[in-house]
């Protein structure tokens, strides 16, 4: 994936000042931070004119309309954000304080139209490192940025900072992410295995983040299947519902290091399931799809308000069926129920798991019984239980197996541009 700070092959600190002659770079607009310092600089303001003016003073740096927009793209390396005059509003300073409390690698400098004792006090209480009066002197602004940048440290686990992008580029005007719900009306059909492997495959191909939600709120297994030890679960996201935004939710997600997949695990105790309703789940998904290319949801093997709410907002529903009579019977009843609920049949996609099992049940018979064509056939293979027991998805542990190839093929139907790997 190309760096957000790169343009046509050049590094961000090599770009000429906006508006300057193409052949010259003004001495008054040097790069705000030397490459060796590893501190990226950005401008945050709602006014495009202010953005352009401040960015020009800094030699041309990325701009954002809000600090929440910036926070959703941070990757852990130090960043100094120059907040423009519109950020002086008390409500915006409160929002900045919330973001700064979650991001120790982020430092802020406020440029205000008018300096006052009350504004200075509120800004400092909100975590702003320094306040300068507008119009700001470029030399003073650069010196302040360097001073603030020297106090910042990358968060644990962040990549080395030298020439490393400090935040992900989601793309200007990026469309909301696609929601894929994996559902089955029968336990043991392989729903969670397919959801986990599909999400990992999408995460490896997508340029934007991919998130996997474990919506089996009582007995979810996704964390175990991916060998994760999550510090936060979906309970924490729901508890923060009144102030939930991209930045806060991003801090509650667990990263699957091998693939870069983001995971929101199920509650650790079944009793917590009663605290989560359909409305809360839908809100979490809607926030996730603002910065994720795909949100894959694993569900329990029964209908309830949460499952129905998730199916309703989904772009695609993978209906997983095993190759046995009880499984097919339950799937048929599930299809009838979805039709009664006016669920658009075009977003339902039948996935037959263990499709090559020698159980005297033919794929064509299943399709005829369900009156639905199977869009994906996942073969039976011993590598699946082996991968589950190891806590490593089969697309990583046995990428040449028939199961992995079938899931990769399924994932390919959801990716518009294939072959691109997400930067981790």
N, C-alpha and C positions, 0 to 999 in steps of 0.2 A: 504494500500500500504506500502511496506517495505521501511524503511528509506534508503536514499542513503549512509548515514554514518554507516549503520549497516551491519554486515557480519556474517551470521550464528548465528543470535540471539544476538551477542555482540555489544556494542556501539563502535563508531569509535575511541574514545579516549582510548579504552582498547586493541586495536590491537597491536601486537608486531611490532617492526621495521622490514621493509622488508629486507631480507637477514640475519637477526640475527637468532641465535639458537632458535628453537621453545620454549624452556623452559626458556629463559631469555629475558629480555628487558633492553637494555643499558640505563644507567642513563643519558647519554649525549643526549638522544632523547626523552625527556618527551613530553607530549601532548602540542601543541602550545597554547592552551587556556584551562583553567579549565572549567568544565561543568557549574559551577555557573556563569561564565562570559558570557556565551551565545554567544560567538564569534566564528564562524566557520572559518577555515583556508584552503585555497586551493592553488594549484600551477598552473600557466598559462605559457605555453611555447610550441612552435611547435616541439621542439626536444624531442623525448621520453626519451633519455638518461638524458637530463637535468631535465626533469620532475621527473624521478626516483630518481636522486641524491638529488634534493631539497626536494622531498616528504620524503625521508629517513631521512634527517636532521630534519624533523619536526615530526618524529615518525609515518609516514604513513598517508597521507592526500589525498583527491581526487585531480585529475589533469584534466586540460582542455587544448586543443590545442590553443584556442583563447579566448579573453575576451568576445567576442560576444557570444560564446558558453556558457560561464558561465552566462552572463547576461540574456540569454533566460530562465534560470532555477531558477533565484532568486525568493524568496518568500516573501521578506520584512524584514527578520531578518539579523542582521549584519554579514558581511563577510569580512575577510582580504584576499586579493589575492596577493600572491608573484609572481611577474612577472619575468620570466627568462630573460637571455641575449638577446634572439631573439626579445623580446618586446621593445628593445632599439631603434628599427628602427623608424624613424620619422613618417612614415605612421601609424604604429601600435600605437604609442603614441597619434596621432590624433584620431584614433578610440577609444582608451581608454578614452580620454577626452570626447568624445561624450557619451560613456556609463556611465561614472561617473556623467555627468550632469543630467542623468535621474535616477541615483541610489544613493541616499544619504546614504543608508545603506552599501555601498561598499567602502572599503578603499584599497589602493594599495601600495605595497613596491616593488621597482625595484632592481633587482640584475643584475649589468652590468659587462661585461668583463673588460672594461676600464672606469674609471671615468674621465670626463672632465667638464670644466666649461659650455660649450655649452650644453652637454647632461644633466647636472644637471638643468640648466635653463629651457630647454625644458620639462624635466620630471615634474618639479614643476609647470610649466605653464599648463601642461596637467592634473594636479590634483593628481599626484603621491605624497604620503606623505613623502617618504624617499627613498634615493638611496644608496645601499651598493655595495662594490666591490667584485667581484668573484675571488677566492673561498671565500665564506662567512663563517664566524665563526658561528656555530649553536647557541651559547649563545647570540651573538649580534643580530642574526636574530630573535630569540625568544623574546628578549627584545624589538626590534623594532615592532614586531607584537603586543605585549601587549600594547605598547604605542599608536599605530594606532587604535587598537581595542577599547581602552578606549574613543576615540573621536567619535565613531559611535553610532547611535541610530536607533532602528527599525522604519520603516516607519509607518505612521498611518494605523491602521487596521491590522497590522501584528500579527501573533500569538505570545504568550509568548515565549521568546527566550530560556529558560532553556531546554537543550536537544532537541530542536526543529530543524529539518532539515532546513538549510538556503536556499536550492534550491531543485527543483524537479528533480528526476531522470527520464529522458526520456528513458533510456536504451541504451546501446552501440549498434551501428549499427541499430537503430530503422528505420523501413521503413517509407517513406513519408506517411502522413495521407491521408485518403480516402476523396474524395470530393463528396458530395451528393447534387445535385441541385433539389429543389422542384419547379415544374412548372405547370401552368395550362393555358389553352387558354381562360378561362372564369373567370371573376371576381366573387367573392362570393362563389367559390367552396370550400373554407376552407383551401386554400393553406398555408396561414400564420399560422393558428392554428396548422396544422400538422407539419410545419417546426419547430415552436417554441417548441412544445411538444416532437417531435422526438429528437431535439438537447438537451433538458433538460434530457430526458431519457438516451441518450448516455453519457452525462456528468456525470450522477450518476453512470454509469457502468464502464466507461473507466478509466484506470490508468493514461493516458496522458491527457493533456487539450483537450477540445472540443470547437470549436468556431462556432458561428452562425453569418452569414453575412446577413444584410438586403440590398439586391441589388435592391429593388424597390426604385429607386433613387428619385422619385418624391413624392410618397405618402406611404412610408414605415411605418408600424405600429408595428414593433417588439418591439421597446423601450416602447411603450405604453402598449402593451400586457403583457410585463414582468415588468411593473411598474418601469422602469429605468429612471434616470435623467443623461444621459451621458454627460461627459465633452468634449468628442471627438467623431467625426463621421468619416465616410469613406472619407470625404473631406480632413481631416487632414492627413490621410494615403497617399492619392494621392498627396497631396502637398509636401510630404517628399519623393517622389518616387526616386529621385536621390541618396538618402542615406538610403533608407528603408532596415532595417534588422530585425532579430527576436527581438532584444532588444528594438528597437524603436517601432516596431509594438505592442509588448506586452504592452507597456506603453499607447497605444492609445485605448486599449480594455477596455470595461466596464464589471465588474464581476457581474453576477446574484448570489447574496449571498446564496439563498436557495439551489442552485444546484451546484455552482462552474462553471457554464457555462460562457465562454467568449463571449462577444457580440460586434460586430462592426456595429453600427447603421447606418441607412440611413441619408442623409443630412437633416438638420432642415428646409431648404427652398427648394421648387421644382426647383428654378432657378439654384441651385448648380449642378443639374443633368447634365447640359450641359458641366460641367468641367471634367466629368469622362468618359473616353472611355473604350473600351473593353480591350486594352492593359494594362491600369492601373489596371483594376479590376483583370485581370489574374495574374499580378505581385503580387498583394496583396494576392491572394489565394495561389500562389506558395510559398510565404514566410511563410504563416500560416501553410501550410501542412508540413513544416520542423519540427515544434515542437508540432503540434496538431495531435491527432489520427484520428479525423474526422472534416471536415469543412462542415457545413450544410449551404446552400445558399437559401434564400427566394427570389423569383424573381417577377417581374410584370407580369400581365396576357396578355402579347403580345410579339411578336418577335422584337428584335432590335439587334444591333451589340453586346451590352454587354451580353444579354441573350444567343445569339448564341455562343459567345466566352466562356461563363461559361459552357454551355452544352458540348462544344467540349472537355474541359479539365476534365469534371466530370467522376468519376468512375461509378456513378449511377445517373439516372434521374428519380425522382418520378413524374409521370404524374397524377395529381389529377383531378378527374372528379366528378361532382355532379350527382344526379339521376334525371335529367330532360332532355327533348329533346334538347333545345338549348345548354346545356352544352355538351351533347354527340356529337352533330353536330360539335361544335367548336373543341372538342378533336380529332375527326376524321380528320378534316382539319389540325390540328396541327401535327398529326401523318404522314399525307401525306407530309407535308412540311419537316418534319425531315427526311423522307425517301429520298426526293428529294435532301436534303443536305448531303446525304450519312452518316447520323448518325447511328452508329451501333445499331441495334434494341435490341441486347442482354443487353444493359445497360439501356433500358427503362423499368420501372416497373409501372404498372397501379395501382393506389390507388383509390378505389371508396368510396367517402365520403357520409355519411347519407345513407348507403347501405340498411338499414332496413326500410327506409321511405315507407309508404303505398301510393305510387304514381302510381300504376298500371304499373310499369316498373320493369321488372325482371332482376336480375344480369346476367343471362345467355343470355338474349336478348342484353344487353349492350356489353357483351364480343363477341357475334356473330357479332354485328354491327361494332365493332372496330377491330375485328380479333386479339384481344389480351386478354390473360387471366389475370384477376384481381388477383394480388398477395396479396393485403390487402383490407379488408372490414372494414371501420370505421362506426360504428352505429350512428344513430342520438340520441342525448340526451340533455336535458335542461341544464345539467351541463356544457356544452361547452360555451354557451353565458354567463352563470353565472361566469365561470372562467375568461373569457375575460374581463368582467366588473370589476372583482375584481383585475385583473392584476396578477393572479396566474395561472400558467399552470395547466390544468386538471389532468395531471399525478401526481401533488402535491396536488391539492385541493380535488380531488375525485379519489384516486388511485384504488378504488375497482369498479369503473364504467366500463361499457363495452368499452367506448371510450378509457379510460386509458389503459385497458388491451390490446386492439387492437394495440395501439401505442407502448406499451412495447414489444409486440410480433414482430412488425415491426422493432423496434430498435434492438431486439435480432438477427435479420438476418444480422446485420452489425457488431456485436461484436463477435470476434473469441473466446474469453474466457469470459463467462458471470459470473455474481455474484460478480465482484470486483468493489468496489466503489472508486471513485477518492478522494485522500486526498485534503481537502479544506484548 
